[in-house]
Each structure stands twice: as structure tokens, then as C-alpha cells.
């Protein structure tokens, strides 16, 4: 069988598709905390300085071994290289569009803005705490929610003591803002 029929093309793997915005509203900035920006930048640097060169070395070694059509190291290496390059492009664009907002530099206020840690209570008196962060920093287990999430949209620009309406799958729920902090 000819290699012409076995070679994977980049177009078949989705490289010709438009870049995913990753949930970011079209035309908006990618708001991030300094910690989130540093984490994404560190991932980008690790991919560029460590992982990509290591995979390139493996692919070069595999290429020198001869027949590429049945060379697992070569095939896997090329696939992994495409994945790394795709992630590098994504991270580069994300960081380029980002606007770092440091909540610690915000003047003391009891109004909810990006970066705020908000304690809120529902009608049953159950209290919860969330921190409003960028979409690349979301960690539900730690209470970090995106600034475009329904809870954040309900809380943004409200003041401590306000009662706001939050849309949930079960309907509209009223919640009270108990405490607003910027750390």
C-alpha cells in the first residue's frame, strides 16, 4: 500500500477549523486574576520549553529508524506534536486577549466586581461562598466561578445586603449577599 493513502493530513485532524473561543463571549476581553494569568503563562512556557522539544527529539529519533508507516513512536509523536501546537496557539491567543484584574488593588467597597469573594444565602438560609474569576480559572470544588456564569451575573454590581434574583434550571431563586471581600 502506498504511503500516500496512509498519511494523516492536518486538515483531517481539524486544524482547518476556526479556533474555539472557549466560552468567552465574542469580542469581550478575557478577564483574569494575576494567579490565573501566571498559571496559564507557566503552562505555555512548559509546553514550549520542555514538552515540545522532548517530543520533537523523539520524532527525530523515530524518523531516523526508517519506515514511518508502522513506527508507533513516529505516529504517536506527530499526533502529540499537533496537540501541543494546538494548545500553544490556544494559550497564546488567550493570554494575548487577557486583561489582568487584581482584586487586591481594588479600593475598599461592598459592591461585587470581578475578583470578589462573595458569601450569599438562599431562601432556606444555606450560605455559600464563591469567588468570581476568569473563565480559565474556574474550579467549582474551590468555589471559583466564571464571571459569565449565572451566579456571577446575578451578583455583579450588587451590594452587600442586597437581594438579587438568580436564574437556575429550577426557576428563579432569590439570594441575599451576606459578605463581599477582596483578597
N, CA, C and O atoms as a DFTB+ gen file, in Angstrom:
732 C
 N C O
     1  1       0.848      -1.185       0.000
     2  2       0.000       0.000       0.000
     3  2       0.885       1.236       0.000
     4  3       1.897       1.285       0.699
     5  1       0.510       2.206      -0.766
     6  2       1.275       3.438      -0.881
     7  2       1.116       4.297       0.365
     8  3       0.046       4.349       0.970
     9  1       2.201       4.968       0.735
    10  2       2.146       5.864       1.894
    11  2       1.190       7.030       1.654
    12  3       0.693       7.618       2.615
    13  1       0.930       7.366       0.434
    14  2       0.043       8.472       0.110
    15  2      -1.357       8.234       0.663
    16  3      -2.090       9.178       0.959
    17  1      -1.722       6.948       0.798
    18  2      -3.056       6.648       1.290
    19  2      -3.106       6.446       2.794
    20  3      -4.196       6.332       3.355
    21  1      -1.980       6.398       3.457
    22  2      -1.954       6.154       4.892
    23  2      -1.589       7.384       5.708
    24  3      -1.796       7.402       6.921
    25  1      -1.057       8.396       5.071
    26  2      -0.611       9.586       5.808
    27  2      -1.813      10.410       6.251
    28  3      -2.717      10.697       5.466
    29  1      -1.802      10.780       7.523
    30  2      -2.852      11.664       8.034
    31  2      -2.520      13.084       7.642
    32  3      -1.374      13.518       7.763
    33  1      -3.503      13.799       7.180
    34  2      -3.267      15.211       6.862
    35  2      -3.738      16.061       8.031
    36  3      -4.579      15.633       8.822
    37  1      -3.195      17.259       8.135
    38  2      -3.600      18.161       9.202
    39  2      -5.062      18.541       9.074
    40  3      -5.738      18.733      10.085
    41  1      -5.572      18.654       7.838
    42  2      -6.968      19.029       7.629
    43  2      -7.910      17.968       8.179
    44  3      -8.975      18.299       8.700
    45  1      -7.529      16.688       8.071
    46  2      -8.374      15.629       8.594
    47  2      -8.464      15.675      10.114
    48  3      -9.441      15.195      10.690
    49  1      -7.471      16.239      10.759
    50  2      -7.423      16.277      12.221
    51  2      -8.057      17.527      12.806
    52  3      -8.041      17.713      14.023
    53  1      -8.611      18.381      11.968
    54  2      -9.333      19.533      12.486
    55  2      -8.534      20.807      12.569
    56  3      -9.019      21.776      13.154
    57  1      -7.320      20.866      12.012
    58  2      -6.529      22.092      12.090
    59  2      -7.112      23.223      11.253
    60  3      -6.757      24.385      11.453
    61  1      -8.010      22.893      10.311
    62  2      -8.593      23.936       9.476
    63  2      -9.846      24.537      10.110
    64  3     -10.450      25.447       9.543
    65  1     -10.235      24.041      11.269
    66  2     -11.418      24.566      11.936
    67  2     -11.100      25.875      12.626
    68  3      -9.959      26.095      13.033
    69  1     -12.103      26.766      12.770
    70  2     -11.839      28.013      13.481
    71  2     -11.512      27.731      14.937
    72  3     -11.985      26.753      15.516
    73  1     -10.696      28.602      15.522
    74  2     -10.301      28.419      16.919
    75  2     -11.514      28.550      17.837
    76  3     -12.369      29.413      17.634
    77  1     -11.576      27.699      18.830
    78  2     -12.640      27.724      19.811
    79  2     -12.414      28.910      20.754
    80  3     -11.292      29.151      21.200
    81  1     -13.473      29.637      21.049
    82  2     -13.352      30.770      21.962
    83  2     -13.422      30.314      23.408
    84  3     -13.211      31.115      24.318
    85  1     -13.713      29.046      23.635
    86  2     -13.692      28.500      24.986
    87  2     -14.704      29.114      25.915
    88  3     -14.437      29.249      27.109
    89  1     -15.862      29.492      25.406
    90  2     -16.912      30.056      26.244
    91  2     -16.829      31.548      26.438
    92  3     -17.709      32.132      27.071
    93  1     -15.816      32.175      25.923
    94  2     -15.651      33.617      26.059
    95  2     -16.605      34.326      25.102
    96  3     -16.616      34.012      23.911
    97  1     -17.410      35.278      25.594
    98  2     -18.312      35.994      24.691
    99  2     -17.530      36.678      23.568
   100  3     -16.459      37.238      23.805
   101  1     -18.062      36.631      22.359
   102  2     -17.383      37.204      21.196
   103  2     -17.074      38.679      21.419
   104  3     -17.934      39.458      21.831
   105  1     -15.831      39.041      21.139
   106  2     -15.406      40.429      21.243
   107  2     -15.084      40.909      22.645
   108  3     -14.650      42.049      22.813
   109  1     -15.282      40.081      23.649
   110  2     -15.005      40.531      25.016
   111  2     -13.576      40.208      25.408
   112  3     -12.919      39.362      24.802
   113  1     -13.114      40.898      26.432
   114  2     -11.768      40.637      26.941
   115  2     -11.802      39.408      27.831
   116  3     -12.849      39.027      28.353
   117  1     -10.664      38.811      27.992
   118  2     -10.531      37.631      28.834
   119  2     -10.030      38.084      30.204
   120  3      -8.825      38.095      30.457
   121  1     -10.957      38.458      31.083
   122  2     -10.575      38.916      32.411
   123  2      -9.981      37.761      33.205
   124  3     -10.502      36.646      33.194
   125  1      -8.875      38.051      33.896
   126  2      -8.184      37.035      34.684
   127  2      -7.605      37.669      35.944
   128  3      -7.315      38.865      35.984
   129  1      -7.445      36.841      36.965
   130  2      -6.729      37.282      38.153
   131  2      -5.235      37.103      37.869
   132  3      -4.875      36.356      36.960
   133  1      -4.364      37.767      38.620
   134  2      -2.923      37.581      38.408
   135  2      -2.493      36.116      38.560
   136  3      -1.605      35.651      37.845
   137  1      -3.122      35.393      39.487
   138  2      -2.772      33.993      39.698
   139  2      -3.164      33.140      38.478
   140  3      -2.409      32.258      38.069
   141  1      -4.324      33.403      37.912
   142  2      -4.771      32.673      36.732
   143  2      -3.894      32.950      35.524
   144  3      -3.577      32.040      34.757
   145  1      -3.500      34.216      35.354
   146  2      -2.618      34.590      34.249
   147  2      -1.273      33.877      34.387
   148  3      -0.735      33.350      33.414
   149  1      -0.741      33.870      35.606
   150  2       0.548      33.220      35.850
   151  2       0.467      31.721      35.585
   152  3       1.405      31.137      35.044
   153  1      -0.647      31.094      35.962
   154  2      -0.811      29.656      35.748
   155  2      -0.855      29.317      34.249
   156  3      -0.222      28.354      33.817
   157  1      -1.598      30.103      33.457
   158  2      -1.657      29.861      32.015
   159  2      -0.310      30.129      31.355
   160  3       0.114      29.390      30.467
   161  1       0.352      31.185      31.792
   162  2       1.665      31.509      31.218
   163  2       2.672      30.401      31.528
   164  3       3.483      30.037      30.676
   165  1       2.617      29.873      32.734
   166  2       3.511      28.772      33.124
   167  2       3.250      27.533      32.274
   168  3       4.189      26.857      31.854
   169  1       1.968      27.232      32.017
   170  2       1.642      26.090      31.158
   171  2       2.192      26.300      29.752
   172  3       2.745      25.377      29.155
   173  1       2.042      27.508      29.225
   174  2       2.554      27.826      27.889
   175  2       4.072      27.657      27.838
   176  3       4.600      27.054      26.904
   177  1       4.767      28.184      28.833
   178  2       6.230      28.078      28.863
   179  2       6.676      26.619      28.994
   180  3       7.655      26.220      28.363
   181  1       5.986      25.829      29.789
   182  2       6.320      24.411      29.940
   183  2       6.150      23.677      28.610
   184  3       6.995      22.868      28.227
   185  1       5.055      23.964      27.912
   186  2       4.845      23.329      26.607
   187  2       5.936      23.718      25.619
   188  3       6.447      22.867      24.890
   189  1       6.293      24.993      25.589
   190  2       7.256      25.477      24.595
   191  2       8.692      25.081      24.932
   192  3       9.460      24.746      24.030
   193  1       9.065      25.112      26.202
   194  2      10.463      24.892      26.586
   195  2      10.789      23.455      26.963
   196  3      11.946      23.043      26.876
   197  1       9.783      22.683      27.382
   198  2      10.065      21.332      27.856
   199  2       9.405      20.258      26.993
   200  3      10.090      19.457      26.357
   201  1       8.065      20.246      26.973
   202  2       7.353      19.157      26.312
   203  2       7.564      19.118      24.805
   204  3       7.841      18.052      24.256
   205  1       7.440      20.251      24.125
   206  2       7.576      20.249      22.666
   207  2       8.973      19.800      22.232
   208  3       9.083      18.946      21.352
   209  1      10.058      20.353      22.825
   210  2      11.384      19.879      22.428
   211  2      11.595      18.377      22.677
   212  3      12.261      17.708      21.888
   213  1      11.031      17.850      23.769
   214  2      11.168      16.425      24.056
   215  2      10.472      15.585      22.984
   216  3      11.014      14.575      22.536
   217  1       9.271      16.003      22.573
   218  2       8.526      15.257      21.555
   219  2       9.223      15.382      20.202
   220  3       9.283      14.411      19.448
   221  1       9.747      16.557      19.888
   222  2      10.484      16.741      18.629
   223  2      11.683      15.807      18.596
   224  3      11.980      15.226      17.551
   225  1      12.369      15.651      19.704
   226  2      13.527      14.760      19.782
   227  2      13.108      13.310      19.524
   228  3      13.789      12.591      18.793
   229  1      11.998      12.882      20.116
   230  2      11.509      11.514      19.914
   231  2      11.123      11.302      18.453
   232  3      11.437      10.262      17.875
   233  1      10.442      12.281      17.852
   234  2      10.029      12.170      16.448
   235  2      11.256      12.120      15.545
   236  3      11.275      11.352      14.583
   237  1      12.267      12.909      15.829
   238  2      13.502      12.894      15.031
   239  2      14.181      11.535      15.124
   240  3      14.644      10.992      14.121
   241  1      14.237      10.992      16.331
   242  2      14.831       9.665      16.529
   243  2      14.029       8.612      15.762
   244  3      14.608       7.749      15.102
   245  1      12.684       8.685      15.850
   246  2      11.821       7.713      15.173
   247  2      11.938       7.827      13.659
   248  3      11.868       6.819      12.955
   249  1      12.116       9.045      13.152
   250  2      12.277       9.259      11.717
   251  2      13.551       8.579      11.223
   252  3      13.578       8.016      10.128
   253  1      14.581       8.633      12.019
   254  2      15.865       8.033      11.634
   255  2      15.797       6.512      11.586
   256  3      16.659       5.872      10.984
   257  1      14.775       5.925      12.220
   258  2      14.637       4.467      12.238
   259  2      14.090       3.887      10.940
   260  3      14.061       2.668      10.776
   261  1      13.663       4.726      10.031
   262  2      13.208       4.204       8.742
   263  2      11.716       4.281       8.545
   264  3      11.117       5.341       8.726
   265  1      11.102       3.162       8.171
   266  2       9.694       3.093       7.774
   267  2       8.782       3.773       8.801
   268  3       8.678       3.333       9.946
   269  1       8.139       4.831       8.377
   270  2       7.302       5.622       9.285
   271  2       5.880       5.096       9.379
   272  3       5.178       5.398      10.344
   273  1       5.441       4.323       8.408
   274  2       4.043       3.888       8.373
   275  2       3.683       2.956       9.530
   276  3       2.524       2.919       9.945
   277  1       4.638       2.213      10.054
   278  2       4.363       1.307      11.159
   279  2       5.197       1.651      12.390
   280  3       5.373       0.816      13.278
   281  1       5.698       2.850      12.442
   282  2       6.547       3.294      13.540
   283  2       5.669       4.000      14.575
   284  3       5.283       5.152      14.378
   285  1       5.359       3.324      15.658
   286  2       4.475       3.874      16.695
   287  2       5.008       5.150      17.317
   288  3       4.249       6.086      17.567
   289  1       6.322       5.194      17.571
   290  2       6.906       6.396      18.167
   291  2       6.711       7.596      17.240
   292  3       6.399       8.697      17.694
   293  1       6.898       7.374      15.950
   294  2       6.743       8.458      14.979
   295  2       5.278       8.899      14.900
   296  3       4.989      10.093      14.980
   297  1       4.352       7.946      14.743
   298  2       2.931       8.288      14.597
   299  2       2.381       8.966      15.847
   300  3       1.709       9.993      15.755
   301  1       2.668       8.388      17.022
   302  2       2.208       8.991      18.267
   303  2       2.870      10.348      18.483
   304  3       2.216      11.302      18.906
   305  1       4.163      10.435      18.195
   306  2       4.890      11.693      18.373
   307  2       4.328      12.812      17.516
   308  3       4.168      13.938      17.988
   309  1       4.025      12.509      16.249
   310  2       3.445      13.528      15.360
   311  2       2.068      13.966      15.867
   312  3       1.731      15.150      15.838
   313  1       1.282      12.996      16.328
   314  2      -0.043      13.338      16.863
   315  2       0.095      14.208      18.107
   316  3      -0.605      15.210      18.247
   317  1       0.987      13.831      19.002
   318  2       1.209      14.611      20.233
   319  2       1.749      15.996      19.907
   320  3       1.397      16.966      20.578
   321  1       2.584      16.104      18.902
   322  2       3.124      17.396      18.475
   323  2       2.009      18.318      17.989
   324  3       2.004      19.511      18.292
   325  1       1.068      17.757      17.234
   326  2      -0.077      18.564      16.777
   327  2      -0.916      19.034      17.959
   328  3      -1.373      20.177      17.980
   329  1      -1.123      18.156      18.949
   330  2      -1.892      18.527      20.141
   331  2      -1.188      19.644      20.909
   332  3      -1.832      20.598      21.345
   333  1       0.116      19.531      21.074
   334  2       0.894      20.554      21.778
   335  2       0.827      21.873      21.029
   336  3       0.605      22.920      21.638
   337  1       1.018      21.837      19.706
   338  2       0.968      23.065      18.911
   339  2      -0.408      23.723      18.980
   340  3      -0.511      24.948      19.046
   341  1      -1.454      22.914      18.964
   342  2      -2.818      23.441      19.072
   343  2      -3.010      24.129      20.420
   344  3      -3.588      25.213      20.487
   345  1      -2.527      23.502      21.497
   346  2      -2.655      24.089      22.845
   347  2      -1.811      25.361      22.962
   348  3      -2.233      26.322      23.604
   349  1      -0.637      25.376      22.357
   350  2       0.210      26.577      22.372
   351  2      -0.503      27.735      21.683
   352  3      -0.508      28.855      22.192
   353  1      -1.107      27.465      20.524
   354  2      -1.863      28.518      19.821
   355  2      -3.008      29.025      20.676
   356  3      -3.222      30.233      20.777
   357  1      -3.752      28.105      21.299
   358  2      -4.879      28.476      22.144
   359  2      -4.425      29.342      23.317
   360  3      -4.998      30.402      23.565
   361  1      -3.399      28.894      24.038
   362  2      -2.910      29.650      25.191
   363  2      -2.355      31.014      24.782
   364  3      -2.572      32.006      25.478
   365  1      -1.645      31.068      23.663
   366  2      -1.088      32.343      23.187
   367  2      -2.198      33.340      22.913
   368  3      -2.104      34.504      23.303
   369  1      -3.247      32.889      22.243
   370  2      -4.375      33.782      21.949
   371  2      -5.096      34.192      23.220
   372  3      -5.497      35.348      23.361
   373  1      -5.267      33.250      24.153
   374  2      -5.944      33.547      25.416
   375  2      -5.179      34.611      26.208
   376  3      -5.767      35.569      26.711
   377  1      -3.871      34.428      26.310
   378  2      -3.053      35.371      27.066
   379  2      -2.992      36.725      26.371
   380  3      -2.935      37.762      27.032
   381  1      -3.003      36.719      25.045
   382  2      -2.979      37.964      24.275
   383  2      -4.252      38.776      24.508
   384  3      -4.202      40.004      24.590
   385  1      -5.397      38.089      24.616
   386  2      -6.682      38.764      24.822
   387  2      -6.971      39.056      26.291
   388  3      -7.981      39.682      26.609
   389  1      -6.104      38.614      27.177
   390  2      -6.413      38.722      28.603
   391  2      -6.202      40.134      29.145
   392  3      -5.361      40.902      28.677
   393  1      -6.998      40.423      30.136
   394  2      -6.845      41.661      30.896
   395  2      -6.782      41.254      32.362
   396  3      -7.758      40.756      32.924
   397  1      -5.629      41.470      32.966
   398  2      -5.411      41.060      34.348
   399  2      -6.032      42.094      35.282
   400  3      -5.753      43.290      35.197
   401  1      -6.882      41.592      36.176
   402  2      -7.549      42.437      37.166
   403  2      -7.165      41.905      38.533
   404  3      -7.488      40.769      38.879
   405  1      -6.477      42.725      39.308
   406  2      -6.031      42.304      40.631
   407  2      -7.031      42.785      41.678
   408  3      -7.108      43.985      41.941
   409  1      -7.800      41.874      42.282
   410  2      -8.794      42.283      43.269
   411  2      -8.178      42.904      44.518
   412  3      -8.847      43.661      45.222
   413  1      -6.928      42.598      44.802
   414  2      -6.274      43.138      45.996
   415  2      -6.027      44.641      45.877
   416  3      -5.889      45.323      46.893
   417  1      -5.968      45.165      44.652
   418  2      -5.718      46.604      44.470
   419  2      -7.004      47.417      44.427
   420  3      -6.954      48.645      44.360
   421  1      -8.142      46.759      44.465
   422  2      -9.425      47.467      44.431
   423  2      -9.637      48.240      45.727
   424  3      -9.376      47.720      46.812
   425  1     -10.111      49.484      45.617
   426  2     -10.430      50.245      46.836
   427  2     -11.513      49.523      47.647
   428  3     -12.352      48.822      47.081
   429  1     -11.490      49.694      48.937
   430  2     -12.444      49.009      49.808
   431  2     -13.875      49.378      49.411
   432  3     -14.252      50.549      49.371
   433  1     -14.648      48.342      49.123
   434  2     -16.046      48.536      48.728
   435  2     -16.847      47.297      49.101
   436  3     -16.290      46.210      49.258
   437  1     -18.148      47.468      49.240
   438  2     -19.011      46.317      49.500
   439  2     -19.846      45.976      48.264
   440  3     -20.856      45.278      48.357
   441  1     -19.406      46.479      47.101
   442  2     -20.062      46.160      45.836
   443  2     -19.305      45.005      45.165
   444  3     -18.086      44.895      45.292
   445  1     -20.034      44.159      44.460
   446  2     -19.450      42.974      43.838
   447  2     -18.917      43.305      42.446
   448  3     -19.658      43.764      41.576
   449  1     -17.632      43.066      42.254
   450  2     -16.967      43.205      40.963
   451  2     -16.144      41.956      40.720
   452  3     -16.101      41.060      41.564
   453  1     -15.485      41.892      39.560
   454  2     -14.615      40.770      39.229
   455  2     -13.567      40.597      40.324
   456  3     -12.987      41.576      40.794
   457  1     -13.328      39.361      40.726
   458  2     -12.327      39.062      41.743
   459  2     -12.863      39.029      43.159
   460  3     -12.134      38.686      44.089
   461  1     -14.126      39.380      43.336
   462  2     -14.705      39.405      44.678
   463  2     -14.969      37.992      45.184
   464  3     -15.298      37.086      44.418
   465  1     -14.817      37.834      46.487
   466  2     -15.243      36.608      47.157
   467  2     -16.545      36.969      47.852
   468  3     -16.573      37.833      48.728
   469  1     -17.623      36.302      47.456
   470  2     -18.961      36.671      47.915
   471  2     -19.576      35.527      48.705
   472  3     -19.610      34.381      48.256
   473  1     -20.063      35.869      49.897
   474  2     -20.827      34.908      50.680
   475  2     -22.285      35.278      50.480
   476  3     -22.674      36.429      50.680
   477  1     -23.090      34.302      50.083
   478  2     -24.507      34.554      49.837
   479  2     -25.350      33.467      50.483
   480  3     -24.875      32.362      50.744
   481  1     -26.620      33.805      50.737
   482  2     -27.545      32.855      51.373
   483  2     -28.802      32.747      50.530
   484  3     -29.287      33.734      49.976
   485  1     -29.327      31.514      50.444
   486  2     -30.571      31.322      49.707
   487  2     -31.758      31.469      50.653
   488  3     -31.577      31.778      51.831
   489  1     -32.963      31.251      50.148
   490  2     -34.175      31.440      50.952
   491  2     -34.281      30.441      52.102
   492  3     -35.016      30.680      53.060
   493  1     -33.555      29.329      52.018
   494  2     -33.565      28.337      53.101
   495  2     -32.511      28.645      54.163
   496  3     -32.382      27.904      55.137
   497  1     -31.761      29.723      53.985
   498  2     -30.749      30.112      54.950
   499  2     -29.403      29.437      54.746
   500  3     -28.491      29.636      55.549
   501  1     -29.258      28.652      53.700
   502  2     -27.993      27.977      53.416
   503  2     -27.014      28.983      52.819
   504  3     -27.313      29.648      51.827
   505  1     -25.842      29.081      53.441
   506  2     -24.821      30.024      52.955
   507  2     -23.804      29.313      52.078
   508  3     -23.435      28.163      52.315
   509  1     -23.369      30.031      51.065
   510  2     -22.319      29.538      50.172
   511  2     -21.364      30.679      49.894
   512  3     -21.710      31.855      50.008
   513  1     -20.136      30.291      49.522
   514  2     -19.119      31.293      49.217
   515  2     -18.566      31.000      47.827
   516  3     -18.218      29.861      47.517
   517  1     -18.487      32.036      46.993
   518  2     -17.918      31.892      45.651
   519  2     -16.946      33.035      45.398
   520  3     -17.079      34.125      45.954
   521  1     -15.976      32.759      44.554
   522  2     -15.052      33.792      44.106
   523  2     -15.258      33.948      42.606
   524  3     -15.260      32.958      41.874
   525  1     -15.431      35.171      42.146
   526  2     -15.675      35.437      40.736
   527  2     -14.328      35.615      40.040
   528  3     -13.575      36.544      40.329
   529  1     -14.044      34.682      39.101
   530  2     -12.753      34.641      38.417
   531  2     -12.960      34.546      36.907
   532  3     -14.093      34.531      36.426
   533  1     -11.862      34.481      36.172
   534  2     -11.908      34.332      34.723
   535  2     -12.338      32.937      34.313
   536  3     -12.305      32.007      35.119
   537  1     -12.744      32.790      33.049
   538  2     -13.260      31.501      32.594
   539  2     -12.196      30.409      32.558
   540  3     -12.531      29.225      32.570
   541  1     -10.936      30.782      32.516
   542  2      -9.862      29.790      32.519
   543  2      -9.452      29.388      33.938
   544  3      -8.584      28.533      34.113
   545  1     -10.067      29.995      34.939
   546  2      -9.691      29.748      36.330
   547  2     -10.772      29.029      37.127
   548  3     -10.625      28.848      38.335
   549  1     -11.841      28.623      36.482
   550  2     -12.988      28.025      37.154
   551  2     -12.591      26.713      37.837
   552  3     -12.005      25.823      37.220
   553  1     -12.923      26.619      39.119
   554  2     -12.711      25.405      39.914
   555  2     -13.896      25.281      40.870
   556  3     -13.843      25.796      41.987
   557  1     -14.958      24.609      40.446
   558  2     -16.151      24.509      41.293
   559  2     -15.880      23.949      42.685
   560  3     -16.515      24.369      43.652
   561  1     -14.955      23.018      42.798
   562  2     -14.650      22.422      44.106
   563  2     -14.104      23.459      45.086
   564  3     -14.293      23.329      46.296
   565  1     -13.432      24.481      44.575
   566  2     -12.887      25.543      45.427
   567  2     -13.816      26.750      45.512
   568  3     -13.508      27.724      46.199
   569  1     -14.953      26.689      44.817
   570  2     -15.893      27.804      44.842
   571  2     -15.540      28.909      43.863
   572  3     -16.046      30.024      43.993
   573  1     -14.689      28.630      42.890
   574  2     -14.314      29.624      41.881
   575  2     -15.269      29.504      40.702
   576  3     -15.338      28.459      40.055
   577  1     -16.012      30.589      40.421
   578  2     -16.978      30.595      39.321
   579  2     -16.592      31.659      38.306
   580  3     -15.986      32.675      38.648
   581  1     -16.950      31.411      37.062
   582  2     -16.647      32.327      35.973
   583  2     -17.496      33.596      36.069
   584  3     -18.632      33.562      36.542
   585  1     -16.935      34.699      35.620
   586  2     -17.657      35.970      35.636
   587  2     -18.834      35.971      34.659
   588  3     -19.665      36.878      34.699
   589  1     -18.916      34.961      33.780
   590  2     -20.053      34.888      32.860
   591  2     -21.062      33.819      33.284
   592  3     -22.017      33.548      32.556
   593  1     -20.857      33.212      34.449
   594  2     -21.785      32.193      34.951
   595  2     -23.062      32.860      35.475
   596  3     -23.036      34.045      35.805
   597  1     -24.167      32.130      35.559
   598  2     -25.423      32.707      36.058
   599  2     -25.308      33.298      37.465
   600  3     -25.869      34.360      37.733
   601  1     -24.588      32.622      38.364
   602  2     -24.447      33.150      39.725
   603  2     -23.669      34.457      39.725
   604  3     -24.032      35.399      40.430
   605  1     -22.600      34.516      38.936
   606  2     -21.797      35.749      38.885
   607  2     -22.592      36.886      38.253
   608  3     -22.530      38.021      38.726
   609  1     -23.334      36.593      37.196
   610  2     -24.157      37.626      36.556
   611  2     -25.178      38.193      37.528
   612  3     -25.464      39.390      37.502
   613  1     -25.734      37.338      38.389
   614  2     -26.703      37.800      39.384
   615  2     -26.023      38.662      40.453
   616  3     -26.612      39.627      40.940
   617  1     -24.794      38.316      40.814
   618  2     -24.110      39.014      41.905
   619  2     -23.406      40.307      41.478
   620  3     -23.349      41.259      42.256
   621  1     -22.874      40.352      40.261
   622  2     -22.081      41.507      39.824
   623  2     -22.854      42.811      39.952
   624  3     -24.029      42.897      39.594
   625  1     -22.170      43.816      40.467
   626  2     -22.651      45.175      40.672
   627  2     -23.656      45.334      41.829
   628  3     -24.112      46.443      42.107
   629  1     -23.989      44.243      42.486
   630  2     -24.871      44.323      43.647
   631  2     -24.029      44.654      44.882
   632  3     -22.804      44.535      44.860
   633  1     -24.693      45.064      45.943
   634  2     -24.014      45.443      47.174
   635  2     -24.295      44.431      48.281
   636  3     -25.271      43.682      48.231
   637  1     -23.415      44.429      49.280
   638  2     -23.616      43.609      50.463
   639  2     -24.975      43.965      51.062
   640  3     -25.289      45.143      51.235
   641  1     -25.780      42.951      51.378
   642  2     -27.117      43.177      51.932
   643  2     -28.220      43.164      50.881
   644  3     -29.394      43.046      51.232
   645  1     -27.877      43.281      49.606
   646  2     -28.877      43.243      48.531
   647  2     -29.440      41.833      48.358
   648  3     -28.775      40.839      48.649
   649  1     -30.667      41.774      47.883
   650  2     -31.289      40.523      47.489
   651  2     -31.399      40.562      45.972
   652  3     -31.995      41.480      45.408
   653  1     -30.818      39.557      45.312
   654  2     -30.808      39.508      43.843
   655  2     -31.486      38.231      43.368
   656  3     -31.640      37.270      44.121
   657  1     -31.885      38.244      42.106
   658  2     -32.530      37.072      41.513
   659  2     -31.529      36.339      40.636
   660  3     -30.857      36.934      39.794
   661  1     -31.447      35.027      40.857
   662  2     -30.543      34.186      40.091
   663  2     -31.362      33.162      39.317
   664  3     -32.234      32.491      39.869
   665  1     -31.062      33.058      38.031
   666  2     -31.745      32.057      37.194
   667  2     -31.073      30.697      37.395
   668  3     -29.855      30.563      37.280
   669  1     -31.892      29.707      37.693
   670  2     -31.406      28.344      37.860
   671  2     -32.236      27.420      36.975
   672  3     -33.285      27.829      36.476
   673  1     -31.794      26.200      36.773
   674  2     -32.613      25.273      35.982
   675  2     -34.000      25.046      36.584
   676  3     -34.945      24.730      35.862
   677  1     -34.123      25.204      37.891
   678  2     -35.402      25.018      38.576
   679  2     -36.260      26.268      38.615
   680  3     -37.354      26.247      39.181
   681  1     -35.786      27.358      38.025
   682  2     -36.530      28.622      38.042
   683  2     -35.686      29.736      38.626
   684  3     -34.472      29.605      38.779
   685  1     -36.352      30.838      38.949
   686  2     -35.662      31.997      39.504
   687  2     -35.629      31.872      41.025
   688  3     -36.643      31.595      41.666
   689  1     -34.430      32.083      41.589
   690  2     -34.249      31.977      43.036
   691  2     -33.707      33.303      43.560
   692  3     -32.828      33.910      42.948
   693  1     -34.238      33.747      44.697
   694  2     -33.732      34.970      45.317
   695  2     -32.642      34.596      46.313
   696  3     -32.795      33.682      47.124
   697  1     -31.523      35.341      46.224
   698  2     -30.415      35.114      47.147
   699  2     -29.991      36.449      47.750
   700  3     -30.109      37.497      47.115
   701  1     -29.504      36.396      48.970
   702  2     -29.056      37.603      49.664
   703  2     -27.535      37.601      49.759
   704  3     -26.922      36.590      50.100
   705  1     -26.945      38.738      49.454
   706  2     -25.496      38.878      49.555
   707  2     -25.153      39.193      51.005
   708  3     -25.526      40.244      51.525
   709  1     -24.446      38.282      51.648
   710  2     -24.121      38.398      53.065
   711  2     -22.822      39.172      53.263
   712  3     -22.747      40.044      54.129
   713  1     -21.791      38.856      52.461
   714  2     -20.474      39.477      52.656
   715  2     -19.731      39.552      51.337
   716  3     -19.809      38.634      50.521
   717  1     -18.998      40.663      51.124
   718  2     -18.175      40.864      49.932
   719  2     -16.764      41.153      50.390
   720  3     -16.536      42.061      51.189
   721  1     -15.802      40.369      49.877
   722  2     -14.391      40.556      50.235
   723  2     -13.537      40.574      48.980
   724  3     -13.869      39.953      47.970
   725  1     -12.434      41.296      49.065
   726  2     -11.412      41.298      48.003
   727  2     -10.092      40.928      48.649
   728  3      -9.594      41.651      49.511
   729  1      -9.513      39.784      48.230
   730  2      -8.264      39.320      48.839
   731  2      -7.141      39.426      47.873
   732  3      -6.007      39.082      48.204
